[in-house]
């Protein structure tokens, strides 16, 4: 079902058009290649739960035996300890660029079994691995859980937020640094967040105006930068480049339709060719009022139901809107408002304009 009141909202936006493009910093348009965060993942065990753990799951039992063995406690063979106060978890974290050994990072802990809550639990020392299989951090600490789960004996339950996910602020220490190569590579690449040749050209021109002949375009996303060697001088140059102001190119004309929520967004680059739109509705109403026919007293007749149908057709007055060449979003919204278009018909009209070749925009359904 389409969200109501879309057209008034679009009209409010259209009232502010056209708007001149604003200059943005280079750091807001893209990022240097290799200077990024890396994802870490690990497997661990949370203990100290108040009976809300996994309760004797096989993989948790094996993990606890391994943990006990590292601490010098050997469990007898064939013994499966009851572990309602422990839970098997996955530990995830993000290793920032240039993180050095000894620095602390936040970790997120999530259950992978039948545990009902991690509230009050503590994570036992767990290694965090990178995509290359190497250990980059070690995590341990008490969990902060924002959710709450309560269950009564009669089976009724109450859950607030998500009690099976917790977080440990600065819960992991970095053990290995990730080499970025930003200080030694001959060419340092800078990538746009969104591919656009015009924006790439303007960024190149802005960089070369400040640092002559240092930037070249490789494609619609990437610029190759030849910067002075050495961490100190290169970092200074990178900082200056990031703060340069560039006016990005106007975005491509798009109409975005969210089929799940009914949201329709039309950007300011949408233009219309000459076209006329006629919009009207035919409403057909069928009213069934069956009547019961009773026979005369002492007759041999039978009671019967006689159908009685009333059909009424009403066609609302149709209006025609004419668009002149190069009509903008403002003209489109004004015309649709005059036609009395409901939100449920907006997408159909836009699709018809697109099929007629009058809507100069890409329609994207998400």
C-alpha positions as CSV (number, residue, x, y, z in Angstrom):
1,X,0.0,0.0,0.0
2,X,1.4,3.4,-1.0
3,X,2.2,5.9,1.7
4,X,-0.4,8.7,1.7
5,X,0.4,12.3,1.3
6,X,3.4,11.7,-1.0
7,X,2.4,14.4,-3.4
8,X,2.2,17.2,-0.8
9,X,5.7,16.2,0.3
10,X,7.0,16.3,-3.2
11,X,5.4,19.7,-3.7
12,X,7.2,21.0,-0.7
13,X,10.5,19.8,-2.2
14,X,9.7,21.2,-5.6
15,X,9.0,24.6,-4.1
16,X,12.7,24.9,-3.3
17,X,13.8,24.0,-6.8
18,X,16.0,24.8,-8.7
19,X,18.9,24.8,-6.2
20,X,22.5,25.4,-7.1
21,X,25.0,22.6,-6.6
22,X,27.0,23.0,-3.4
23,X,30.7,22.4,-3.1
24,X,31.7,19.4,-1.1
25,X,35.0,18.3,0.4
26,X,37.0,15.6,-1.4
27,X,36.9,13.4,1.7
28,X,33.1,13.4,1.4
29,X,33.1,12.3,-2.2
30,X,35.5,9.3,-1.9
31,X,38.3,7.7,0.0
32,X,41.9,6.6,-0.5
33,X,42.3,3.0,-1.6
34,X,43.7,0.7,1.2
35,X,43.0,3.2,4.0
36,X,40.0,1.3,5.3
37,X,38.7,-0.8,8.1
38,X,38.9,-4.6,8.2
39,X,36.4,-7.1,9.6
40,X,37.3,-9.6,12.3
41,X,35.4,-12.7,13.4
42,X,35.9,-15.2,16.2
43,X,34.2,-18.0,18.1
44,X,33.9,-17.8,21.9
45,X,32.0,-18.9,25.0
46,X,30.1,-16.6,27.3
47,X,29.8,-17.8,30.9
48,X,28.0,-16.6,34.1
49,X,24.5,-16.6,32.6
50,X,21.5,-17.1,35.0
51,X,20.2,-20.3,33.4
52,X,19.7,-18.8,30.0
53,X,22.5,-20.6,28.2
54,X,22.6,-23.2,25.5
55,X,22.2,-26.2,27.8
56,X,24.5,-29.0,26.8
57,X,24.8,-28.4,23.0
58,X,27.6,-30.5,21.6
59,X,29.6,-27.8,20.0
60,X,29.4,-25.8,23.3
61,X,30.5,-28.8,25.3
62,X,33.6,-29.3,23.1
63,X,34.4,-25.6,23.4
64,X,34.1,-25.7,27.2
65,X,36.3,-28.8,27.3
66,X,39.0,-27.0,25.3
67,X,38.7,-23.9,27.5
68,X,39.0,-26.0,30.6
69,X,42.0,-27.8,29.2
70,X,43.8,-24.5,28.5
71,X,43.3,-23.7,32.2
72,X,44.7,-27.0,33.3
73,X,41.3,-28.6,34.2
74,X,40.8,-32.0,32.6
75,X,37.2,-33.3,32.4
76,X,36.7,-37.0,32.6
77,X,36.1,-38.9,29.4
78,X,32.4,-39.4,28.6
79,X,31.2,-36.6,30.8
80,X,29.0,-34.0,29.2
81,X,28.7,-31.1,31.7
82,X,25.4,-29.2,31.9
83,X,26.0,-25.8,30.6
84,X,22.8,-23.8,31.1
85,X,25.0,-20.9,32.4
86,X,27.1,-20.8,29.3
87,X,26.5,-20.0,25.6
88,X,28.4,-20.4,22.3
89,X,28.8,-17.1,20.6
90,X,30.2,-15.4,17.5
91,X,32.4,-12.4,18.2
92,X,32.7,-9.7,15.5
93,X,34.7,-6.5,15.4
94,X,36.0,-3.9,13.0
95,X,39.8,-3.2,12.9
96,X,40.3,0.5,12.0
97,X,42.9,1.6,9.5
98,X,46.3,2.1,11.0
99,X,45.3,0.3,14.3
100,X,48.5,-0.7,16.2
101,X,49.1,-3.5,18.6
102,X,47.9,-2.6,22.1
103,X,45.0,-0.4,21.0
104,X,41.5,-1.3,22.1
105,X,38.5,-1.9,19.8
106,X,34.8,-2.6,20.5
107,X,33.3,-6.1,19.9
108,X,29.8,-7.4,19.3
109,X,28.8,-10.8,20.7
110,X,25.9,-12.8,19.3
111,X,24.5,-16.2,20.2
112,X,24.5,-19.0,17.7
113,X,22.6,-21.6,19.7
114,X,19.5,-21.9,21.9
115,X,20.6,-19.4,24.5
116,X,17.8,-17.1,25.5
117,X,19.8,-14.2,26.9
118,X,23.4,-13.0,27.3
119,X,22.5,-10.6,30.1
120,X,25.0,-10.7,33.0
121,X,27.5,-12.9,31.0
122,X,31.2,-12.6,30.5
123,X,33.2,-13.5,27.4
124,X,36.1,-15.9,27.9
125,X,39.3,-14.9,26.0
126,X,38.6,-15.5,22.3
127,X,40.9,-14.8,19.2
128,X,39.5,-12.7,16.4
129,X,40.6,-13.7,12.8
130,X,40.9,-11.7,9.6
131,X,40.0,-12.8,6.1
132,X,43.5,-14.3,5.7
133,X,43.1,-16.6,8.7
134,X,45.5,-14.7,10.9
135,X,44.8,-13.6,14.5
136,X,44.5,-9.8,14.7
137,X,42.9,-9.2,18.1
138,X,42.0,-11.0,21.4
139,X,38.6,-10.3,23.0
140,X,37.4,-10.7,26.6
141,X,35.2,-8.9,29.0
142,X,31.8,-8.4,30.5
143,X,28.9,-7.9,28.2
144,X,26.5,-4.9,28.1
145,X,23.1,-6.2,26.9
146,X,20.3,-3.8,26.1
147,X,17.6,-6.5,25.7
148,X,15.7,-8.4,28.3
149,X,13.9,-11.7,28.1
150,X,11.6,-13.1,30.8
151,X,9.7,-16.5,30.8
152,X,7.1,-17.7,33.3
153,X,6.3,-21.3,34.2
154,X,3.0,-21.3,32.3
155,X,4.9,-20.6,29.1
156,X,4.2,-16.9,28.8
157,X,7.2,-14.8,27.7
158,X,8.2,-11.1,27.5
159,X,11.1,-9.9,25.4
160,X,12.4,-6.3,25.2
161,X,14.7,-5.5,22.4
162,X,17.2,-8.3,21.6
163,X,18.7,-10.0,24.7
164,X,20.8,-12.5,22.6
165,X,23.3,-9.8,21.4
166,X,25.7,-7.9,23.6
167,X,28.5,-5.5,23.2
168,X,31.9,-5.0,25.0
169,X,33.2,-1.5,24.8
170,X,37.0,-1.7,24.1
171,X,36.6,-5.4,24.6
172,X,39.5,-6.5,22.3
173,X,43.1,-5.6,22.2
174,X,44.9,-5.4,18.8
175,X,47.7,-7.9,18.4
176,X,48.7,-7.4,14.7
177,X,48.7,-4.3,12.5
178,X,47.5,-4.3,8.9
179,X,49.9,-3.0,6.3
180,X,48.3,-0.3,4.1
181,X,51.4,0.6,2.0
182,X,50.2,4.2,1.8
183,X,53.7,5.6,2.6
184,X,55.7,3.5,0.2
185,X,53.7,2.8,-2.9
186,X,54.6,4.7,-6.1
187,X,51.0,5.5,-6.9
188,X,48.2,6.0,-4.3
189,X,44.7,5.6,-5.6
190,X,41.6,7.5,-4.6
191,X,38.1,6.1,-5.3
192,X,34.8,7.9,-5.7
193,X,31.9,6.6,-3.7
194,X,29.7,6.9,-6.8
195,X,31.0,6.5,-10.3
196,X,30.8,9.7,-12.3
197,X,33.3,10.9,-15.0
198,X,32.5,14.6,-14.5
199,X,33.0,14.5,-10.8
200,X,36.2,12.6,-11.3
201,X,37.4,15.2,-13.7
202,X,36.6,18.1,-11.3
203,X,38.4,16.3,-8.4
204,X,41.4,15.8,-10.7
205,X,41.5,19.5,-11.7
206,X,41.2,20.6,-8.1
207,X,44.1,18.4,-7.0
208,X,46.3,19.4,-9.9
209,X,45.5,23.1,-9.2
210,X,47.0,22.6,-5.7
211,X,49.6,20.0,-6.5
212,X,50.4,20.3,-10.3
213,X,50.6,17.1,-12.4
214,X,50.0,14.8,-9.4
215,X,46.6,13.4,-10.4
216,X,45.3,11.4,-13.4
217,X,42.0,9.7,-14.1
218,X,42.1,5.9,-14.5
219,X,38.3,5.4,-14.9
220,X,35.0,6.8,-13.7
221,X,35.8,6.0,-10.1
222,X,39.6,5.9,-9.6
223,X,42.2,8.7,-9.6
224,X,45.9,7.8,-9.5
225,X,47.9,10.2,-7.3
226,X,51.7,10.5,-7.5
227,X,52.6,11.9,-4.1
228,X,56.0,12.4,-2.4
229,X,57.4,9.3,-0.7
230,X,57.7,9.2,3.1
231,X,54.9,8.9,5.7
232,X,55.1,12.4,7.0
233,X,55.1,14.3,3.7
234,X,52.6,11.9,2.1
235,X,50.2,12.2,5.1
236,X,50.4,16.0,4.9
237,X,49.6,16.0,1.2
238,X,46.7,13.5,1.7
239,X,45.2,15.7,4.5
240,X,45.4,18.8,2.2
241,X,43.7,16.9,-0.7
242,X,40.9,15.7,1.5
243,X,40.0,19.2,2.5
244,X,39.8,20.6,-1.1
245,X,36.3,21.7,-2.1
246,X,34.8,20.4,-5.3
247,X,31.3,20.9,-6.9
248,X,30.2,17.4,-7.9
249,X,28.3,16.8,-11.1
250,X,24.5,16.7,-11.0
251,X,23.2,13.3,-10.3
252,X,21.6,11.2,-13.1
253,X,17.8,11.6,-13.4
254,X,16.1,8.9,-11.4
255,X,12.7,8.0,-10.0
256,X,13.0,5.6,-7.1
257,X,9.9,3.5,-6.2
258,X,10.0,1.4,-3.0
259,X,7.4,-1.4,-3.7
260,X,7.3,-2.5,-0.1
261,X,6.6,0.8,1.6
262,X,5.1,2.7,-1.3
263,X,7.7,5.6,-1.1
264,X,8.3,7.4,-4.3
265,X,11.3,9.8,-4.7
266,X,11.9,12.0,-7.8
267,X,15.2,13.8,-7.9
268,X,15.7,17.3,-9.2
269,X,17.4,16.1,-12.5
270,X,14.1,14.6,-13.9
271,X,12.9,16.4,-17.0
272,X,9.8,15.9,-19.2
273,X,9.3,16.0,-22.9
274,X,6.0,17.5,-24.4
275,X,3.2,15.2,-23.1
276,X,-0.4,15.3,-22.1
277,X,-1.9,13.3,-19.2
278,X,-5.6,12.5,-18.8
279,X,-6.4,10.9,-15.5
280,X,-9.9,9.8,-14.4
281,X,-11.6,7.0,-12.5
282,X,-14.6,4.8,-13.2
283,X,-16.3,3.6,-10.0
284,X,-18.7,0.7,-10.4
285,X,-20.8,-0.1,-7.3
286,X,-22.9,-3.3,-7.1
287,X,-25.3,-3.5,-4.2
288,X,-27.0,-6.8,-3.5
289,X,-30.3,-6.7,-1.6
290,X,-32.1,-10.0,-1.8
291,X,-35.7,-10.1,-0.9
292,X,-37.7,-13.0,0.7
293,X,-41.0,-13.9,-1.0
294,X,-43.5,-15.5,1.4
295,X,-46.5,-17.6,0.0
296,X,-50.1,-16.8,1.0
297,X,-51.5,-18.4,4.1
298,X,-52.8,-22.0,3.7
299,X,-51.3,-22.1,0.2
300,X,-49.0,-24.7,-1.1
301,X,-46.4,-22.2,-2.1
302,X,-42.8,-22.2,-0.7
303,X,-40.7,-19.4,0.7
304,X,-38.2,-18.2,-1.9
305,X,-35.3,-15.7,-2.0
306,X,-35.6,-13.3,-4.9
307,X,-32.3,-11.6,-5.9
308,X,-32.3,-7.8,-6.2
309,X,-29.2,-6.2,-7.6
310,X,-28.5,-2.5,-8.1
311,X,-25.6,-1.4,-10.3
312,X,-24.4,2.1,-10.2
313,X,-21.5,3.4,-12.3
314,X,-19.9,6.9,-11.7
315,X,-17.0,8.2,-13.7
316,X,-15.2,11.1,-12.2
317,X,-14.5,14.1,-14.4
318,X,-11.1,13.6,-16.2
319,X,-8.7,16.5,-16.6
320,X,-5.8,16.9,-19.0
321,X,-2.5,18.4,-18.1
322,X,0.0,19.5,-20.8
323,X,3.7,19.6,-20.2
324,X,5.9,22.0,-22.2
325,X,9.4,20.9,-23.4
326,X,11.9,20.6,-20.6
327,X,9.4,20.6,-17.8
328,X,11.0,20.0,-14.4
329,X,10.0,18.2,-11.2
330,X,8.1,21.3,-10.1
331,X,5.9,21.2,-13.2
332,X,5.3,17.4,-12.8
333,X,4.2,17.7,-9.2
334,X,1.9,20.7,-9.8
335,X,0.2,18.9,-12.7
336,X,-0.4,15.7,-10.7
337,X,-1.8,17.7,-7.9
338,X,-4.2,19.5,-10.2
339,X,-5.3,16.1,-11.6
340,X,-6.1,15.0,-8.1
341,X,-3.9,12.0,-8.4
342,X,-3.9,9.6,-5.4
343,X,-0.7,8.0,-4.2
344,X,-1.8,4.7,-5.5
345,X,-2.0,6.1,-9.1
346,X,1.3,8.0,-9.0
347,X,3.5,5.0,-10.0
348,X,1.2,4.1,-12.9
349,X,1.3,7.6,-14.3
350,X,5.1,7.7,-14.0
351,X,5.4,4.3,-15.7
352,X,3.1,5.4,-18.5
353,X,5.2,8.6,-19.1
354,X,8.3,6.4,-19.2
355,X,6.8,4.1,-21.8
356,X,5.7,7.1,-23.9
357,X,9.3,8.4,-23.9
358,X,8.2,11.6,-22.1
359,X,9.9,10.9,-18.8
360,X,13.6,11.5,-19.1
361,X,14.7,9.5,-16.1
362,X,15.6,6.0,-15.0
363,X,13.0,4.2,-12.9
364,X,14.4,2.1,-10.2
365,X,12.1,-0.3,-8.2
366,X,13.6,-1.4,-4.9
